[in-house]
Amino acid sequence: MRAIVYEDGRHRTFGPLTLLRAEFELRCGAVSLLDKLRLRRPGWTVGAITRPELEGVVGERVPDLAPIASGEESTVFLCARVIVDDRLLESIESLDGEAILTSGGSVIGARVERGVGEVVARVREVGEPGRSDLDRSIELPARVVEYPWELVRLTGEEIERDAPYVTRLGQIEGTAEECAHLVRPSRISVGPGSAVACGAVLDATSGPIVVGADVNVMSNAVVYGPAYIGDGCLVKVGAKVYGGTSIGPVCKVGGEIEGCVFQGWSNKQHEGFLGHSYVGSWVNLGAATDNSDLKNNYEPVRVRIGGRPVDTGEAFVGSVIGDHTKTAIGTKLNTGTVIGIFCNVLSYGFPPNALRSFSWGTGRAFGLHDIEKALTTARRVMARRGIDLSKAEESLIRGVYDATRGGAKK
């Protein structure tokens, strides 16, 4: 079967996280939303429809996506915001014939046998699959996310669901010193080339712990499950990583982290608390950066995201931090703070709860960062990890900068 994952035009609700990536590249659990599908159905051919400005960068980051052909074959269109699981896929596979797929009354996809090109054209035009003669709809048991805090909240249970597809729990391919403490080792995996040092504690009592390849868990670090530590990560001495945390590849983490998602290639190396937050890529949080994830009156948190205030309905909501953003030492972030891409937040009081992309400043005095300086820093940071800033990425970043400078809400 062929699957085509598509964006439906609602990416702004994820704020800065989807300025430089497609919705299906967002992490929830151990893997991205796209990889949940690919891991569960490795025999399917999977393609994607993105916003035009993302086609170049998505093609570079996910080069094995199938081209969007219009051949007549069974094709499933799935909204990029759907959290794919076995129950949903089995429901789709059991369908007989063509249908629009809905969940909670909203369209989440379609299954078609013919006229694929017409459906692709409609997705690109209106962000929703359909065909002139396709009028049957079927309600399916799907979970659909819309905001970053939903990805954070679901990450713990999604690590549980993803674990069997990314590892074999109970397998230690790297090394764990005899004086390291693995609690419930049957629910822990350590990938090849990884090392768990003497005095480190991996406690899987409350959920599995998946440690990827070439990870270094240093002495006296403590990790509680469910947790995912991606390939090439460093968990520093004395780090405290609590359950519901997913750390993408090549991150350095320290201090106290509770229920957070790191997209990858980001650093929070030093002391300081980060709770119930989503951190993009190439972010660096300076020493003693702290955030609040609970209001003093315990009321649900309101967040300004996508250009409008949103009542999250959640008591625990930390920060959303866009790609390439930096905080200075001692930075303090209020509950529900949203920071755009390429920001430089200097430590002087609390910054505003919503900072547009490319903001640079102290306290509440923020100006617009110079684009050439921002790109120079990005190239320098990425080169330290052996990665070049591509022309497609640079073009995309410049487009976001022009929109920000023109007053668009990012």
VEXDREN-2710 file (C-alpha; in Angstrom, 1 decimal):
% VEXDREN-2710
k/r/px/py/pz
1/MET/0.0/0.0/0.0
2/ARG/1.0/3.6/-0.6
3/ALA/0.7/6.3/2.1
4/ILE/0.9/10.1/1.5
5/VAL/1.2/12.2/4.6
6/TYR/0.1/15.8/4.1
7/GLU/0.0/19.1/5.9
8/ASP/-3.4/20.6/6.2
9/GLY/-2.5/24.3/6.6
10/ARG/-2.8/24.4/10.4
11/HIS/0.9/24.4/11.1
12/ARG/0.8/27.8/12.8
13/THR/-0.7/26.3/15.9
14/PHE/2.7/24.7/16.6
15/GLY/4.2/28.2/16.7
16/PRO/8.0/28.4/15.9
17/LEU/8.4/24.7/15.8
18/THR/7.0/24.4/12.3
19/LEU/8.6/27.5/10.8
20/LEU/11.6/25.4/9.5
21/ARG/10.0/21.9/9.5
22/ALA/7.0/20.0/8.5
23/GLU/4.4/18.9/11.1
24/PHE/5.3/15.3/10.5
25/GLU/8.9/16.0/11.5
26/LEU/7.9/16.9/15.0
27/ARG/8.9/14.5/17.7
28/CYS/6.4/12.8/20.1
29/GLY/7.7/9.8/22.0
30/ALA/10.8/8.1/20.7
31/VAL/10.4/9.2/17.1
32/SER/8.8/11.7/14.8
33/LEU/5.2/11.6/13.7
34/LEU/6.3/10.4/10.3
35/ASP/8.5/7.7/11.6
36/LYS/5.6/6.3/13.7
37/LEU/4.0/5.3/10.4
38/ARG/7.2/4.1/8.7
39/LEU/8.3/1.9/11.6
40/ARG/4.9/0.3/11.9
41/ARG/4.4/-0.4/8.2
42/PRO/7.9/-0.8/6.7
43/GLY/6.5/-2.4/3.6
44/TRP/4.4/0.7/2.7
45/THR/5.6/3.3/0.2
46/VAL/5.5/6.6/2.0
47/GLY/5.5/10.1/0.4
48/ALA/4.6/13.5/1.7
49/ILE/3.0/16.8/0.6
50/THR/4.4/19.8/2.4
51/ARG/4.1/23.6/2.1
52/PRO/6.0/24.7/-1.0
53/GLU/8.6/26.5/0.9
54/LEU/9.5/23.4/2.8
55/GLU/9.9/21.0/-0.1
56/GLY/13.7/21.6/-0.5
57/VAL/14.6/21.2/3.2
58/VAL/12.3/18.2/3.8
59/GLY/13.8/16.5/0.7
60/GLU/17.3/17.0/2.3
61/ARG/16.3/15.8/5.7
62/VAL/14.1/12.9/4.6
63/PRO/15.6/11.9/1.3
64/ASP/14.0/8.4/1.1
65/LEU/10.4/9.8/0.9
66/ALA/8.7/8.4/-2.2
67/PRO/7.9/10.8/-5.0
68/ILE/4.2/11.8/-5.3
69/ALA/3.1/9.9/-8.4
70/SER/-0.5/9.7/-9.7
71/GLY/-0.5/6.0/-10.4
72/GLU/-3.7/4.1/-9.8
73/GLU/-3.1/2.0/-6.7
74/SER/-4.5/1.8/-3.2
75/THR/-3.4/5.0/-1.5
76/VAL/-3.9/6.3/2.1
77/PHE/-3.8/10.0/2.6
78/LEU/-3.1/10.9/6.3
79/CYS/-3.0/14.3/8.0
80/ALA/0.5/15.0/9.3
81/ARG/-0.9/15.8/12.7
82/VAL/-2.2/12.3/13.3
83/ILE/-0.4/10.2/15.9
84/VAL/-0.2/6.9/14.1
85/ASP/-0.7/3.7/16.1
86/ASP/-1.5/0.1/15.4
87/ARG/-5.2/0.4/16.0
88/LEU/-5.6/3.2/13.5
89/LEU/-3.5/1.4/10.8
90/GLU/-5.4/-1.9/11.3
91/SER/-8.7/0.0/11.0
92/ILE/-7.5/1.6/7.7
93/GLU/-6.3/-1.8/6.4
94/SER/-9.7/-3.4/7.1
95/LEU/-11.6/-0.8/5.1
96/ASP/-13.4/-2.0/2.0
97/GLY/-13.3/0.5/-0.9
98/GLU/-12.8/4.3/-1.0
99/ALA/-13.7/6.7/1.8
100/ILE/-12.9/10.0/3.4
101/LEU/-11.4/9.3/6.9
102/THR/-12.6/11.3/9.8
103/SER/-12.0/11.5/13.6
104/GLY/-14.2/13.5/15.9
105/GLY/-16.0/14.7/12.8
106/SER/-12.9/16.3/11.3
107/VAL/-11.2/15.0/8.1
108/ILE/-7.9/13.3/8.8
109/GLY/-7.4/11.6/5.5
110/ALA/-8.8/9.4/2.7
111/ARG/-8.4/6.0/1.2
112/VAL/-8.6/5.9/-2.6
113/GLU/-8.2/3.4/-5.3
114/ARG/-8.2/5.7/-8.3
115/GLY/-8.0/9.4/-9.2
116/VAL/-5.0/9.8/-7.0
117/GLY/-3.8/12.8/-9.0
118/GLU/-7.1/14.6/-8.4
119/VAL/-6.8/14.0/-4.7
120/VAL/-3.2/15.2/-4.5
121/ALA/-4.3/18.4/-6.4
122/ARG/-7.1/19.0/-3.9
123/VAL/-4.7/18.6/-0.9
124/ARG/-2.3/21.1/-2.4
125/GLU/-5.1/23.5/-3.1
126/VAL/-7.2/23.4/0.1
127/GLY/-5.2/21.2/2.5
128/GLU/-7.8/18.4/2.6
129/PRO/-8.1/15.2/0.5
130/GLY/-11.2/14.7/-1.7
131/ARG/-12.5/13.9/-5.1
132/SER/-15.7/15.1/-6.9
133/ASP/-17.3/11.6/-6.5
134/LEU/-15.9/10.7/-3.2
135/ASP/-18.8/11.2/-0.7
136/ARG/-18.5/8.2/1.7
137/SER/-16.9/9.0/5.0
138/ILE/-15.8/6.6/7.8
139/GLU/-15.0/7.6/11.4
140/LEU/-11.8/6.1/12.8
141/PRO/-10.1/5.9/16.2
142/ALA/-7.4/8.5/15.6
143/ARG/-5.5/10.9/17.9
144/VAL/-4.8/14.3/16.3
145/VAL/-2.5/16.9/17.8
146/GLU/-2.7/20.6/17.3
147/TYR/-0.4/22.3/19.8
148/PRO/3.2/21.7/21.2
149/TRP/2.0/21.0/24.7
150/GLU/0.0/18.0/23.4
151/LEU/3.1/16.5/22.0
152/VAL/4.8/17.0/25.3
153/ARG/1.9/15.6/27.3
154/LEU/1.7/12.4/25.2
155/THR/5.4/11.8/25.0
156/GLY/5.6/9.4/28.0
157/GLU/2.9/7.0/26.7
158/GLU/4.3/7.3/23.2
159/ILE/7.7/6.2/24.3
160/GLU/6.0/3.1/25.7
161/ARG/4.3/2.5/22.3
162/ASP/7.4/3.3/20.2
163/ALA/9.9/1.2/22.2
164/PRO/9.2/-2.2/20.6
165/TYR/9.7/-0.6/17.1
166/VAL/13.0/1.1/17.9
167/THR/14.8/-1.4/20.2
168/ARG/14.7/-4.7/22.0
169/LEU/14.2/-3.9/25.7
170/GLY/16.5/-5.8/28.0
171/GLN/19.4/-5.6/25.5
172/ILE/22.6/-3.9/26.5
173/GLU/24.7/-3.6/23.3
174/GLY/27.0/-0.9/24.7
175/THR/28.5/-1.0/28.2
176/ALA/27.0/-0.5/31.6
177/GLU/29.5/-0.5/34.4
178/GLU/28.9/-2.9/37.3
179/CYS/28.6/0.0/39.6
180/ALA/25.9/1.6/37.5
181/HIS/22.4/0.9/38.7
182/LEU/19.9/-0.4/36.2
183/VAL/16.5/-0.8/37.9
184/ARG/14.1/-3.1/36.0
185/PRO/16.8/-3.9/33.4
186/SER/14.3/-5.9/31.3
187/ARG/12.7/-2.5/30.4
188/ILE/16.0/-0.8/29.5
189/SER/18.0/-0.9/26.3
190/VAL/21.5/0.6/25.7
191/GLY/22.5/0.9/22.1
192/PRO/25.9/0.0/20.5
193/GLY/28.8/2.3/21.4
194/SER/27.0/3.7/24.4
195/ALA/28.4/3.8/27.9
196/VAL/26.6/4.1/31.3
197/ALA/29.2/5.1/33.8
198/CYS/29.7/4.1/37.4
199/GLY/27.1/5.6/39.7
200/ALA/24.6/6.4/37.0
201/VAL/21.0/5.3/37.6
202/LEU/18.5/4.2/35.0
203/ASP/15.2/3.5/36.7
204/ALA/12.6/1.9/34.5
205/THR/10.1/1.2/37.2
206/SER/7.5/3.6/35.7
207/GLY/8.3/3.1/32.1
208/PRO/10.9/1.9/29.6
209/ILE/14.3/3.7/29.0
210/VAL/15.7/3.6/25.5
211/VAL/19.3/4.7/25.2
212/GLY/20.4/5.0/21.6
213/ALA/23.8/4.5/20.0
214/ASP/27.0/6.3/21.0
215/VAL/25.4/7.9/24.1
216/ASN/27.5/8.7/27.1
217/VAL/25.6/8.7/30.4
218/MET/28.1/10.1/32.9
219/SER/28.5/9.3/36.6
220/ASN/25.7/10.1/39.0
221/ALA/23.3/11.0/36.2
222/VAL/19.8/9.7/37.0
223/VAL/17.2/8.9/34.3
224/TYR/13.6/7.8/35.1
225/GLY/11.4/6.1/32.6
226/PRO/9.6/6.4/30.4
227/ALA/12.5/8.2/28.6
228/TYR/14.3/8.2/25.3
229/ILE/17.9/9.3/24.8
230/GLY/18.8/9.7/21.1
231/ASP/21.9/8.7/19.3
232/GLY/25.1/10.7/20.1
233/CYS/23.7/12.3/23.2
234/LEU/25.7/13.3/26.3
235/VAL/23.9/13.1/29.7
236/LYS/26.2/15.0/32.1
237/VAL/27.3/14.4/35.6
238/GLY/24.5/14.7/38.1
239/ALA/21.8/15.2/35.5
240/LYS/18.3/14.5/36.7
241/VAL/16.0/13.4/33.8
242/TYR/12.5/12.6/34.8
243/GLY/9.9/10.5/33.0
244/GLY/8.1/11.6/29.9
245/THR/11.3/13.0/28.4
246/SER/12.4/12.5/24.8
247/ILE/15.8/13.8/23.8
248/GLY/16.6/13.7/20.1
249/PRO/20.0/13.0/18.5
250/VAL/23.2/14.8/19.5
251/CYS/22.0/16.7/22.5
252/LYS/23.9/17.5/25.6
253/VAL/21.8/17.7/28.8
254/GLY/22.4/18.4/32.4
255/GLY/20.6/19.9/35.4
256/GLU/16.9/19.0/36.0
257/ILE/14.6/18.1/33.1
258/GLU/11.1/16.9/33.6
259/GLY/8.6/15.8/30.9
260/CYS/10.4/17.6/28.0
261/VAL/10.9/17.0/24.2
262/PHE/14.2/18.0/22.5
263/GLN/13.9/17.9/18.7
264/GLY/17.6/17.2/18.4
265/TRP/21.1/18.9/18.1
266/SER/20.4/21.2/21.2
267/ASN/22.2/21.7/24.4
268/LYS/21.0/22.3/28.0
269/GLN/24.3/21.3/29.6
270/HIS/24.2/23.1/33.0
271/GLU/22.2/23.4/36.2
272/GLY/18.8/24.8/35.9
273/PHE/15.2/23.5/35.7
274/LEU/13.4/22.8/32.4
275/GLY/9.9/21.4/32.7
276/HIS/7.1/20.4/30.3
277/SER/8.8/22.2/27.4
278/TYR/9.4/21.6/23.7
279/VAL/12.9/22.6/22.5
280/GLY/13.6/22.9/18.8
281/SER/16.9/22.1/17.1
282/TRP/20.3/23.9/17.5
283/VAL/19.1/25.6/20.7
284/ASN/21.5/26.4/23.5
285/LEU/20.2/27.2/27.0
286/GLY/22.8/29.0/29.1
287/ALA/23.8/27.9/32.6
288/ALA/21.1/28.4/35.3
289/THR/18.4/28.9/32.7
290/ASP/15.1/28.1/34.5
291/ASN/11.5/27.9/33.4
292/SER/8.2/27.8/35.3
293/ASP/5.8/25.1/34.2
294/LEU/3.1/25.7/36.8
295/LYS/1.3/28.9/37.7
296/ASN/1.2/29.9/41.4
297/ASN/-2.6/29.8/41.4
298/TYR/-2.6/26.4/39.7
299/GLU/-5.0/27.6/37.0
300/PRO/-4.8/26.3/33.4
301/VAL/-2.0/28.0/31.4
302/ARG/-2.8/30.4/28.6
303/VAL/-0.3/30.6/25.8
304/ARG/0.1/33.0/23.0
305/ILE/0.9/30.9/19.9
306/GLY/0.3/31.2/16.2
307/GLY/-0.6/34.9/16.7
308/ARG/-3.4/34.4/19.2
309/PRO/-4.0/33.5/22.9
310/VAL/-4.9/29.8/23.5
311/ASP/-6.3/28.3/26.7
312/THR/-4.3/25.1/27.0
313/GLY/-6.6/23.5/29.6
314/GLU/-3.3/22.2/31.1
315/ALA/-1.9/22.9/34.5
316/PHE/1.7/22.0/33.5
317/VAL/3.0/24.0/30.4
318/GLY/6.5/25.1/30.2
319/SER/8.2/26.8/27.2
320/VAL/8.2/26.4/23.5
321/ILE/11.6/27.3/22.1
322/GLY/12.3/27.7/18.4
323/ASP/15.3/26.5/16.4
324/HIS/18.7/28.3/16.8
325/THR/17.6/30.2/19.8
326/LYS/20.0/31.0/22.7
327/THR/19.5/32.0/26.3
328/ALA/22.1/33.7/28.4
329/ILE/23.2/32.5/31.9
330/GLY/20.6/33.0/34.6
331/THR/17.7/33.4/32.1
332/LYS/14.2/33.0/33.7
333/LEU/11.2/32.0/31.6
334/ASN/7.6/32.4/32.8
335/THR/5.0/29.7/32.5
336/GLY/3.8/29.2/28.9
337/THR/6.6/31.2/27.3
338/VAL/6.9/30.9/23.5
339/ILE/10.2/32.0/21.9
340/GLY/10.6/32.1/18.1
341/ILE/13.6/31.0/16.0
342/PHE/17.0/32.6/16.0
343/CYS/16.3/34.6/19.2
344/ASN/19.0/35.7/21.7
345/VAL/17.5/36.1/25.1
346/LEU/19.8/37.9/27.6
347/SER/19.3/37.6/31.3
348/TYR/17.6/40.6/32.9
349/GLY/14.3/39.9/34.6
350/PHE/11.6/37.8/32.8
351/PRO/11.3/38.3/29.0
352/PRO/7.8/38.6/27.5
353/ASN/5.8/35.4/27.3
354/ALA/5.8/35.6/23.5
355/LEU/8.9/36.6/21.6
356/ARG/8.8/36.9/17.8
357/SER/11.5/35.2/15.8
358/PHE/14.9/36.9/15.5
359/SER/14.4/38.8/18.7
360/TRP/17.6/40.0/20.4
361/GLY/17.7/41.8/23.7
362/THR/17.5/42.1/27.5
363/GLY/14.4/42.0/29.7
364/ARG/11.6/43.6/27.7
365/ALA/13.8/45.6/25.4
366/PHE/14.1/43.5/22.2
367/GLY/15.1/44.4/18.8
368/LEU/15.4/42.5/15.5
369/HIS/18.5/40.4/15.0
370/ASP/20.6/41.0/11.9
371/ILE/20.0/38.2/9.4
372/GLU/23.6/38.0/8.2
373/LYS/24.9/37.7/11.8
374/ALA/22.2/35.1/12.6
375/LEU/23.2/33.0/9.6
376/THR/26.9/33.3/10.4
377/THR/26.3/32.0/13.9
378/ALA/24.1/29.1/12.5
379/ARG/26.9/28.1/10.1
380/ARG/29.4/28.1/12.9
381/VAL/27.3/26.1/15.3
382/MET/26.3/23.5/12.8
383/ALA/29.9/23.1/11.5
384/ARG/30.9/22.1/15.0
385/ARG/28.8/19.0/14.4
386/GLY/30.1/18.4/10.9
387/ILE/26.9/19.8/9.2
388/ASP/26.6/22.5/6.6
389/LEU/23.8/25.0/6.4
390/SER/22.3/24.1/3.0
391/LYS/21.1/26.7/0.4
392/ALA/17.6/25.4/0.9
393/GLU/17.7/26.0/4.6
394/GLU/19.2/29.4/4.2
395/SER/16.5/30.4/1.7
396/LEU/13.8/29.2/4.1
397/ILE/15.4/31.1/7.0
398/ARG/15.6/34.3/5.0
399/GLY/11.9/33.9/4.0
400/VAL/10.9/33.7/7.7
401/TYR/13.1/36.7/8.5
402/ASP/11.5/38.8/5.7
403/ALA/8.0/37.8/7.0
404/THR/9.0/38.7/10.6
405/ARG/10.5/42.0/9.6
406/GLY/7.3/42.7/7.6
407/GLY/5.2/42.3/10.8
408/ALA/3.9/38.8/10.3
409/LYS/3.2/37.0/13.6
410/LYS/5.6/34.2/14.0
END
